[in-house]
Amino acid sequence: MPLHTDVVRWWHEVGGDAVAFGSDAHEPTLVGHGFDEAAAMAESYGFRPGRTAHDLWRQ
């Protein structure tokens, strides 16, 4: 289940400085499913990717 936007909005409002993404897919074809949508949501709240794909996204 994807993370609800209210959680990311709340985290941003209380001063959270970073987010991370994970995937617990039980089928190889579903690993990373929804990443583009999650990244867009994080970016809409001011979080930006780190230097590598594995870094935290920070404000």
N, C-alpha and C positions, 0 to 999 in steps of 0.2 A: 504494500500500500504506500503510495507517495506521501511525503510529508505535506501537511496542510499549510497553506499560505499564512494562516493566522499564527502558526508557530514561528515562522521565519520573521514575520512582521513584529511579533512580540520580542523576539530575540534582538532584532535591530533596535526597537524602541528602548529596551532596557540597557543598551550599550554593548551587546554582544559583539565581539570584534572579529569572529571567524566562524565559518561553517565548513563542514566536510561532507563528502558524498560517499555513499557505500551502496553495494548491491548484494543482496542475499538470494539471488536467483537460484532456483533449484533445477533449472535447465540451462545448458550452455547458451542457447539462442536468446535467452532473456537477460544475460549479464549486461548491465548498463542500460537496460530498457528505461526510458523516461529521463535519461541524463540531460538531453537538450532542454526539456521543459524545466527540470530542476535548476539547471544553470541559468536559464532565463529568469526564473523566479528569484534566485539569489542576486543576480545582477540588478533586478528591479529594486532591490532594497540596498543597493550600494556595495555589495560584496563583489570582489574581483578575484580572478584566479591567480594563484601563485606562479612562480617561475616554471614549475613542472606540473604535470597532470596530477601528481600525488600530493602536492602542497595544499594547505588550507586555503580557502578563499577568505580574504580579509577586506575590511573596510578601509 
